[in-house]
Amino acid sequence: MAQGSAILLNGVEWTVEAMEPQHGRLTLAHADGHRESRSIRWPDCRAAPRSPP
């Protein structure tokens, strides 16, 4: 997982906007502009497949 990566949370795709590994936190951005701070250990969090450009 890295800044700019796409992840799925409960089936919804988010982009990793910022990481704070020392605190176990991620800042996520949704396509609609909504941002959330989450724990790296959030349940049902996995890498999202990216569509080719």
PDB file of N, CA, C, O and CB in Angstrom:
ATOM      1  N   MET A   1       0.843  -1.162   0.000  1.00  0.00           N
ATOM      2  CA  MET A   1       0.000   0.000   0.000  1.00  0.00           C
ATOM      3  C   MET A   1       0.897   1.236   0.000  1.00  0.00           C
ATOM      4  O   MET A   1       1.877   1.316   0.741  1.00  0.00           O
ATOM      5  CB  MET A   1      -0.964  -0.008   1.214  1.00  0.00           C
ATOM      6  N   ALA A   2       0.540   2.182  -0.838  1.00  0.00           N
ATOM      7  CA  ALA A   2       1.338   3.409  -0.959  1.00  0.00           C
ATOM      8  C   ALA A   2       0.415   4.568  -1.315  1.00  0.00           C
ATOM      9  O   ALA A   2      -0.714   4.360  -1.758  1.00  0.00           O
ATOM     10  CB  ALA A   2       2.462   3.249  -2.033  1.00  0.00           C
ATOM     11  N   GLN A   3       0.899   5.773  -1.120  1.00  0.00           N
ATOM     12  CA  GLN A   3       0.141   6.954  -1.495  1.00  0.00           C
ATOM     13  C   GLN A   3      -0.216   6.860  -2.973  1.00  0.00           C
ATOM     14  O   GLN A   3       0.644   6.567  -3.804  1.00  0.00           O
ATOM     15  CB  GLN A   3       0.941   8.251  -1.195  1.00  0.00           C
ATOM     16  N   GLY A   4      -1.479   7.108  -3.303  1.00  0.00           N
ATOM     17  CA  GLY A   4      -1.960   7.006  -4.677  1.00  0.00           C
ATOM     18  C   GLY A   4      -2.554   5.650  -5.012  1.00  0.00           C
ATOM     19  O   GLY A   4      -3.181   5.493  -6.060  1.00  0.00           O
ATOM     20  N   SER A   5      -2.364   4.655  -4.129  1.00  0.00           N
ATOM     21  CA  SER A   5      -2.931   3.324  -4.352  1.00  0.00           C
ATOM     22  C   SER A   5      -4.441   3.360  -4.219  1.00  0.00           C
ATOM     23  O   SER A   5      -4.995   4.156  -3.461  1.00  0.00           O
ATOM     24  CB  SER A   5      -2.338   2.308  -3.366  1.00  0.00           C
ATOM     25  N   ALA A   6      -5.099   2.483  -4.972  1.00  0.00           N
ATOM     26  CA  ALA A   6      -6.544   2.309  -4.836  1.00  0.00           C
ATOM     27  C   ALA A   6      -6.790   1.122  -3.914  1.00  0.00           C
ATOM     28  O   ALA A   6      -6.153   0.079  -4.056  1.00  0.00           O
ATOM     29  CB  ALA A   6      -7.231   2.094  -6.232  1.00  0.00           C
ATOM     30  N   ILE A   7      -7.715   1.283  -2.969  1.00  0.00           N
ATOM     31  CA  ILE A   7      -8.092   0.183  -2.089  1.00  0.00           C
ATOM     32  C   ILE A   7      -9.600   0.065  -2.058  1.00  0.00           C
ATOM     33  O   ILE A   7     -10.317   1.014  -2.376  1.00  0.00           O
ATOM     34  CB  ILE A   7      -7.532   0.388  -0.665  1.00  0.00           C
ATOM     35  N   LEU A   8     -10.074  -1.109  -1.671  1.00  0.00           N
ATOM     36  CA  LEU A   8     -11.506  -1.337  -1.495  1.00  0.00           C
ATOM     37  C   LEU A   8     -11.798  -1.449  -0.013  1.00  0.00           C
ATOM     38  O   LEU A   8     -11.143  -2.210   0.698  1.00  0.00           O
ATOM     39  CB  LEU A   8     -11.976  -2.612  -2.251  1.00  0.00           C
ATOM     40  N   LEU A   9     -12.781  -0.693   0.455  1.00  0.00           N
ATOM     41  CA  LEU A   9     -13.282  -0.800   1.823  1.00  0.00           C
ATOM     42  C   LEU A   9     -14.746  -1.168   1.720  1.00  0.00           C
ATOM     43  O   LEU A   9     -15.560  -0.385   1.230  1.00  0.00           O
ATOM     44  CB  LEU A   9     -13.075   0.534   2.639  1.00  0.00           C
ATOM     45  N   ASN A  10     -15.078  -2.357   2.182  1.00  0.00           N
ATOM     46  CA  ASN A  10     -16.466  -2.817   2.119  1.00  0.00           C
ATOM     47  C   ASN A  10     -17.036  -2.675   0.711  1.00  0.00           C
ATOM     48  O   ASN A  10     -18.202  -2.322   0.537  1.00  0.00           O
ATOM     49  CB  ASN A  10     -17.331  -2.037   3.114  1.00  0.00           C
ATOM     50  N   GLY A  11     -16.195  -2.954  -0.299  1.00  0.00           N
ATOM     51  CA  GLY A  11     -16.642  -2.929  -1.684  1.00  0.00           C
ATOM     52  C   GLY A  11     -16.628  -1.562  -2.354  1.00  0.00           C
ATOM     53  O   GLY A  11     -17.010  -1.451  -3.518  1.00  0.00           O
ATOM     54  N   VAL A  12     -16.195  -0.515  -1.648  1.00  0.00           N
ATOM     55  CA  VAL A  12     -16.153   0.844  -2.202  1.00  0.00           C
ATOM     56  C   VAL A  12     -14.699   1.232  -2.448  1.00  0.00           C
ATOM     57  O   VAL A  12     -13.860   1.076  -1.560  1.00  0.00           O
ATOM     58  CB  VAL A  12     -16.847   1.870  -1.240  1.00  0.00           C
ATOM     59  N   GLU A  13     -14.389   1.737  -3.648  1.00  0.00           N
ATOM     60  CA  GLU A  13     -13.008   2.101  -3.979  1.00  0.00           C
ATOM     61  C   GLU A  13     -12.651   3.478  -3.425  1.00  0.00           C
ATOM     62  O   GLU A  13     -13.410   4.438  -3.559  1.00  0.00           O
ATOM     63  CB  GLU A  13     -12.799   2.076  -5.498  1.00  0.00           C
ATOM     64  N   TRP A  14     -11.475   3.548  -2.799  1.00  0.00           N
ATOM     65  CA  TRP A  14     -10.907   4.770  -2.252  1.00  0.00           C
ATOM     66  C   TRP A  14      -9.476   4.887  -2.739  1.00  0.00           C
ATOM     67  O   TRP A  14      -8.869   3.884  -3.115  1.00  0.00           O
ATOM     68  CB  TRP A  14     -10.975   4.785  -0.697  1.00  0.00           C
ATOM     69  N   THR A  15      -8.924   6.096  -2.739  1.00  0.00           N
ATOM     70  CA  THR A  15      -7.519   6.328  -3.060  1.00  0.00           C
ATOM     71  C   THR A  15      -6.797   6.728  -1.783  1.00  0.00           C
ATOM     72  O   THR A  15      -7.286   7.560  -1.018  1.00  0.00           O
ATOM     73  CB  THR A  15      -7.360   7.424  -4.164  1.00  0.00           C
ATOM     74  N   VAL A  16      -5.624   6.131  -1.555  1.00  0.00           N
ATOM     75  CA  VAL A  16      -4.810   6.494  -0.391  1.00  0.00           C
ATOM     76  C   VAL A  16      -4.196   7.856  -0.671  1.00  0.00           C
ATOM     77  O   VAL A  16      -3.364   8.003  -1.566  1.00  0.00           O
ATOM     78  CB  VAL A  16      -3.696   5.413  -0.094  1.00  0.00           C
ATOM     79  N   GLU A  17      -4.609   8.839   0.095  1.00  0.00           N
ATOM     80  CA  GLU A  17      -4.127  10.208  -0.089  1.00  0.00           C
ATOM     81  C   GLU A  17      -2.880  10.474   0.751  1.00  0.00           C
ATOM     82  O   GLU A  17      -1.971  11.177   0.313  1.00  0.00           O
ATOM     83  CB  GLU A  17      -5.226  11.212   0.273  1.00  0.00           C
ATOM     84  N   ALA A  18      -2.840   9.916   1.947  1.00  0.00           N
ATOM     85  CA  ALA A  18      -1.698  10.102   2.841  1.00  0.00           C
ATOM     86  C   ALA A  18      -1.603   8.895   3.766  1.00  0.00           C
ATOM     87  O   ALA A  18      -2.598   8.232   4.058  1.00  0.00           O
ATOM     88  CB  ALA A  18      -1.829  11.426   3.664  1.00  0.00           C
ATOM     89  N   MET A  19      -0.379   8.627   4.218  1.00  0.00           N
ATOM     90  CA  MET A  19      -0.136   7.524   5.145  1.00  0.00           C
ATOM     91  C   MET A  19       0.636   8.025   6.356  1.00  0.00           C
ATOM     92  O   MET A  19       1.536   8.856   6.238  1.00  0.00           O
ATOM     93  CB  MET A  19       0.633   6.382   4.450  1.00  0.00           C
ATOM     94  N   GLU A  20       0.267   7.502   7.525  1.00  0.00           N
ATOM     95  CA  GLU A  20       0.988   7.762   8.765  1.00  0.00           C
ATOM     96  C   GLU A  20       1.279   6.407   9.404  1.00  0.00           C
ATOM     97  O   GLU A  20       0.644   6.043  10.393  1.00  0.00           O
ATOM     98  CB  GLU A  20       0.165   8.701   9.738  1.00  0.00           C
ATOM     99  N   PRO A  21       2.242   5.650   8.844  1.00  0.00           N
ATOM    100  CA  PRO A  21       2.488   4.302   9.358  1.00  0.00           C
ATOM    101  C   PRO A  21       2.905   4.281  10.831  1.00  0.00           C
ATOM    102  O   PRO A  21       2.638   3.311  11.540  1.00  0.00           O
ATOM    103  CB  PRO A  21       3.553   3.635   8.530  1.00  0.00           C
ATOM    104  N   GLN A  22       3.551   5.338  11.281  1.00  0.00           N
ATOM    105  CA  GLN A  22       3.965   5.403  12.675  1.00  0.00           C
ATOM    106  C   GLN A  22       2.761   5.451  13.611  1.00  0.00           C
ATOM    107  O   GLN A  22       2.873   5.111  14.788  1.00  0.00           O
ATOM    108  CB  GLN A  22       4.855   6.617  12.905  1.00  0.00           C
ATOM    109  N   HIS A  23       1.604   5.876  13.086  1.00  0.00           N
ATOM    110  CA  HIS A  23       0.366   5.938  13.872  1.00  0.00           C
ATOM    111  C   HIS A  23      -0.661   4.909  13.405  1.00  0.00           C
ATOM    112  O   HIS A  23      -1.739   4.796  13.987  1.00  0.00           O
ATOM    113  CB  HIS A  23      -0.237   7.338  13.792  1.00  0.00           C
ATOM    114  N   GLY A  24      -0.321   4.151  12.344  1.00  0.00           N
ATOM    115  CA  GLY A  24      -1.242   3.146  11.822  1.00  0.00           C
ATOM    116  C   GLY A  24      -2.475   3.758  11.172  1.00  0.00           C
ATOM    117  O   GLY A  24      -3.560   3.182  11.248  1.00  0.00           O
ATOM    118  N   ARG A  25      -2.326   4.925  10.530  1.00  0.00           N
ATOM    119  CA  ARG A  25      -3.459   5.650   9.955  1.00  0.00           C
ATOM    120  C   ARG A  25      -3.276   5.907   8.464  1.00  0.00           C
ATOM    121  O   ARG A  25      -2.156   6.040   7.971  1.00  0.00           O
ATOM    122  CB  ARG A  25      -3.657   6.968  10.681  1.00  0.00           C
ATOM    123  N   LEU A  26      -4.391   5.973   7.765  1.00  0.00           N
ATOM    124  CA  LEU A  26      -4.455   6.340   6.353  1.00  0.00           C
ATOM    125  C   LEU A  26      -5.445   7.478   6.193  1.00  0.00           C
ATOM    126  O   LEU A  26      -6.437   7.533   6.919  1.00  0.00           O
ATOM    127  CB  LEU A  26      -4.858   5.125   5.467  1.00  0.00           C
ATOM    128  N   THR A  27      -5.200   8.382   5.267  1.00  0.00           N
ATOM    129  CA  THR A  27      -6.203   9.347   4.847  1.00  0.00           C
ATOM    130  C   THR A  27      -6.643   8.888   3.464  1.00  0.00           C
ATOM    131  O   THR A  27      -5.830   8.742   2.552  1.00  0.00           O
ATOM    132  CB  THR A  27      -5.644  10.843   4.841  1.00  0.00           C
ATOM    133  N   LEU A  28      -7.942   8.664   3.327  1.00  0.00           N
ATOM    134  CA  LEU A  28      -8.501   8.146   2.088  1.00  0.00           C
ATOM    135  C   LEU A  28      -9.353   9.200   1.417  1.00  0.00           C
ATOM    136  O   LEU A  28     -10.011  10.000   2.082  1.00  0.00           O
ATOM    137  CB  LEU A  28      -9.321   6.885   2.348  1.00  0.00           C
ATOM    138  N   ALA A  29      -9.338   9.195   0.086  1.00  0.00           N
ATOM    139  CA  ALA A  29     -10.158  10.122  -0.700  1.00  0.00           C
ATOM    140  C   ALA A  29     -11.063   9.311  -1.614  1.00  0.00           C
ATOM    141  O   ALA A  29     -10.621   8.361  -2.260  1.00  0.00           O
ATOM    142  CB  ALA A  29      -9.268  11.110  -1.529  1.00  0.00           C
ATOM    143  N   HIS A  30     -12.327   9.693  -1.662  1.00  0.00           N
ATOM    144  CA  HIS A  30     -13.306   9.058  -2.545  1.00  0.00           C
ATOM    145  C   HIS A  30     -13.447   9.928  -3.795  1.00  0.00           C
ATOM    146  O   HIS A  30     -13.142  11.120  -3.761  1.00  0.00           O
ATOM    147  CB  HIS A  30     -14.696   8.867  -1.822  1.00  0.00           C
ATOM    148  N   ALA A  31     -13.899   9.345  -4.876  1.00  0.00           N
ATOM    149  CA  ALA A  31     -14.059  10.072  -6.142  1.00  0.00           C
ATOM    150  C   ALA A  31     -14.971  11.287  -6.015  1.00  0.00           C
ATOM    151  O   ALA A  31     -14.835  12.245  -6.775  1.00  0.00           O
ATOM    152  CB  ALA A  31     -14.607   9.144  -7.204  1.00  0.00           C
ATOM    153  N   ASP A  32     -15.913  11.254  -5.044  1.00  0.00           N
ATOM    154  CA  ASP A  32     -16.836  12.385  -4.872  1.00  0.00           C
ATOM    155  C   ASP A  32     -16.243  13.515  -4.030  1.00  0.00           C
ATOM    156  O   ASP A  32     -16.918  14.506  -3.751  1.00  0.00           O
ATOM    157  CB  ASP A  32     -18.121  11.904  -4.231  1.00  0.00           C
ATOM    158  N   GLY A  33     -14.951  13.358  -3.619  1.00  0.00           N
ATOM    159  CA  GLY A  33     -14.282  14.404  -2.846  1.00  0.00           C
ATOM    160  C   GLY A  33     -14.290  14.174  -1.342  1.00  0.00           C
ATOM    161  O   GLY A  33     -13.586  14.867  -0.607  1.00  0.00           O
ATOM    162  N   HIS A  34     -15.076  13.210  -0.875  1.00  0.00           N
ATOM    163  CA  HIS A  34     -15.142  12.901   0.557  1.00  0.00           C
ATOM    164  C   HIS A  34     -13.809  12.313   1.020  1.00  0.00           C
ATOM    165  O   HIS A  34     -13.221  11.485   0.324  1.00  0.00           O
ATOM    166  CB  HIS A  34     -16.308  11.913   0.857  1.00  0.00           C
ATOM    167  N   ARG A  35     -13.329  12.739   2.196  1.00  0.00           N
ATOM    168  CA  ARG A  35     -12.082  12.222   2.763  1.00  0.00           C
ATOM    169  C   ARG A  35     -12.361  11.632   4.143  1.00  0.00           C
ATOM    170  O   ARG A  35     -13.206  12.123   4.891  1.00  0.00           O
ATOM    171  CB  ARG A  35     -11.002  13.343   2.850  1.00  0.00           C
ATOM    172  N   GLU A  36     -11.623  10.562   4.460  1.00  0.00           N
ATOM    173  CA  GLU A  36     -11.751   9.915   5.766  1.00  0.00           C
ATOM    174  C   GLU A  36     -10.379   9.479   6.252  1.00  0.00           C
ATOM    175  O   GLU A  36      -9.502   9.139   5.457  1.00  0.00           O
ATOM    176  CB  GLU A  36     -12.715   8.703   5.696  1.00  0.00           C
ATOM    177  N   SER A  37     -10.207   9.493   7.559  1.00  0.00           N
ATOM    178  CA  SER A  37      -9.009   8.954   8.187  1.00  0.00           C
ATOM    179  C   SER A  37      -9.387   7.599   8.762  1.00  0.00           C
ATOM    180  O   SER A  37     -10.386   7.477   9.471  1.00  0.00           O
ATOM    181  CB  SER A  37      -8.440   9.921   9.298  1.00  0.00           C
ATOM    182  N   ARG A  38      -8.584   6.572   8.457  1.00  0.00           N
ATOM    183  CA  ARG A  38      -8.897   5.207   8.882  1.00  0.00           C
ATOM    184  C   ARG A  38      -7.656   4.525   9.441  1.00  0.00           C
ATOM    185  O   ARG A  38      -6.524   4.912   9.153  1.00  0.00           O
ATOM    186  CB  ARG A  38      -9.471   4.392   7.711  1.00  0.00           C
ATOM    187  N   SER A  39      -7.902   3.500  10.245  1.00  0.00           N
ATOM    188  CA  SER A  39      -6.837   2.645  10.730  1.00  0.00           C
ATOM    189  C   SER A  39      -6.354   1.747   9.596  1.00  0.00           C
ATOM    190  O   SER A  39      -7.152   1.318   8.763  1.00  0.00           O
ATOM    191  CB  SER A  39      -7.314   1.803  11.934  1.00  0.00           C
ATOM    192  N   ILE A  40      -5.071   1.465   9.557  1.00  0.00           N
ATOM    193  CA  ILE A  40      -4.525   0.548   8.560  1.00  0.00           C
ATOM    194  C   ILE A  40      -5.122  -0.840   8.748  1.00  0.00           C
ATOM    195  O   ILE A  40      -5.192  -1.610   7.791  1.00  0.00           O
ATOM    196  CB  ILE A  40      -2.986   0.491   8.653  1.00  0.00           C
ATOM    197  N   ARG A  41      -5.544  -1.168   9.933  1.00  0.00           N
ATOM    198  CA  ARG A  41      -6.109  -2.489  10.230  1.00  0.00           C
ATOM    199  C   ARG A  41      -7.625  -2.554  10.033  1.00  0.00           C
ATOM    200  O   ARG A  41      -8.278  -3.432  10.596  1.00  0.00           O
ATOM    201  CB  ARG A  41      -5.773  -2.876  11.652  1.00  0.00           C
ATOM    202  N   TRP A  42      -8.188  -1.649   9.252  1.00  0.00           N
ATOM    203  CA  TRP A  42      -9.629  -1.629   9.020  1.00  0.00           C
ATOM    204  C   TRP A  42     -10.071  -2.954   8.408  1.00  0.00           C
ATOM    205  O   TRP A  42      -9.429  -3.433   7.473  1.00  0.00           O
ATOM    206  CB  TRP A  42     -10.022  -0.448   8.102  1.00  0.00           C
ATOM    207  N   PRO A  43     -11.170  -3.575   8.918  1.00  0.00           N
ATOM    208  CA  PRO A  43     -11.645  -4.845   8.348  1.00  0.00           C
ATOM    209  C   PRO A  43     -12.082  -4.673   6.887  1.00  0.00           C
ATOM    210  O   PRO A  43     -12.555  -3.607   6.493  1.00  0.00           O
ATOM    211  CB  PRO A  43     -12.817  -5.402   9.186  1.00  0.00           C
ATOM    212  N   ASP A  44     -11.921  -5.704   6.117  1.00  0.00           N
ATOM    213  CA  ASP A  44     -12.325  -5.752   4.711  1.00  0.00           C
ATOM    214  C   ASP A  44     -11.653  -4.667   3.877  1.00  0.00           C
ATOM    215  O   ASP A  44     -12.295  -4.046   3.030  1.00  0.00           O
ATOM    216  CB  ASP A  44     -13.830  -5.618   4.600  1.00  0.00           C
ATOM    217  N   CYS A  45     -10.368  -4.441   4.113  1.00  0.00           N
ATOM    218  CA  CYS A  45      -9.580  -3.484   3.344  1.00  0.00           C
ATOM    219  C   CYS A  45      -8.610  -4.266   2.475  1.00  0.00           C
ATOM    220  O   CYS A  45      -7.818  -5.056   2.988  1.00  0.00           O
ATOM    221  CB  CYS A  45      -8.823  -2.482   4.276  1.00  0.00           C
ATOM    222  N   ARG A  46      -8.663  -4.054   1.161  1.00  0.00           N
ATOM    223  CA  ARG A  46      -7.747  -4.757   0.261  1.00  0.00           C
ATOM    224  C   ARG A  46      -7.460  -3.894  -0.956  1.00  0.00           C
ATOM    225  O   ARG A  46      -8.166  -2.922  -1.223  1.00  0.00           O
ATOM    226  CB  ARG A  46      -8.333  -6.121  -0.170  1.00  0.00           C
ATOM    227  N   ALA A  47      -6.423  -4.256  -1.687  1.00  0.00           N
ATOM    228  CA  ALA A  47      -6.054  -3.511  -2.895  1.00  0.00           C
ATOM    229  C   ALA A  47      -7.169  -3.629  -3.922  1.00  0.00           C
ATOM    230  O   ALA A  47      -7.779  -4.687  -4.077  1.00  0.00           O
ATOM    231  CB  ALA A  47      -4.711  -4.031  -3.485  1.00  0.00           C
ATOM    232  N   ALA A  48      -7.428  -2.524  -4.625  1.00  0.00           N
ATOM    233  CA  ALA A  48      -8.460  -2.510  -5.657  1.00  0.00           C
ATOM    234  C   ALA A  48      -7.803  -2.737  -7.010  1.00  0.00           C
ATOM    235  O   ALA A  48      -6.734  -2.193  -7.285  1.00  0.00           O
ATOM    236  CB  ALA A  48      -9.253  -1.171  -5.644  1.00  0.00           C
ATOM    237  N   PRO A  49      -8.445  -3.543  -7.857  1.00  0.00           N
ATOM    238  CA  PRO A  49      -7.907  -3.703  -9.221  1.00  0.00           C
ATOM    239  C   PRO A  49      -8.065  -2.402  -9.982  1.00  0.00           C
ATOM    240  O   PRO A  49      -9.115  -1.764  -9.903  1.00  0.00           O
ATOM    241  CB  PRO A  49      -8.621  -4.862  -9.978  1.00  0.00           C
ATOM    242  N   ARG A  50      -7.058  -2.005 -10.706  1.00  0.00           N
ATOM    243  CA  ARG A  50      -7.112  -0.783 -11.516  1.00  0.00           C
ATOM    244  C   ARG A  50      -7.425  -1.159 -12.944  1.00  0.00           C
ATOM    245  O   ARG A  50      -6.881  -2.125 -13.479  1.00  0.00           O
ATOM    246  CB  ARG A  50      -5.780   0.011 -11.439  1.00  0.00           C
ATOM    247  N   SER A  51      -8.301  -0.396 -13.555  1.00  0.00           N
ATOM    248  CA  SER A  51      -8.606  -0.592 -14.970  1.00  0.00           C
ATOM    249  C   SER A  51      -7.492   0.018 -15.798  1.00  0.00           C
ATOM    250  O   SER A  51      -6.962   1.070 -15.443  1.00  0.00           O
ATOM    251  CB  SER A  51      -9.978   0.033 -15.345  1.00  0.00           C
ATOM    252  N   PRO A  52      -7.126  -0.636 -16.909  1.00  0.00           N
ATOM    253  CA  PRO A  52      -6.108  -0.027 -17.767  1.00  0.00           C
ATOM    254  C   PRO A  52      -6.608   1.285 -18.359  1.00  0.00           C
ATOM    255  O   PRO A  52      -7.803   1.418 -18.623  1.00  0.00           O
ATOM    256  CB  PRO A  52      -5.705  -0.992 -18.891  1.00  0.00           C
ATOM    257  N   PRO A  53      -5.715   2.267 -18.575  1.00  0.00           N
ATOM    258  CA  PRO A  53      -6.153   3.573 -19.110  1.00  0.00           C
ATOM    259  C   PRO A  53      -6.678   3.470 -20.528  1.00  0.00           C
ATOM    260  O   PRO A  53      -7.081   4.476 -21.112  1.00  0.00           O
ATOM    261  CB  PRO A  53      -5.006   4.568 -19.073  1.00  0.00           C
TER     262      PRO A  53
END
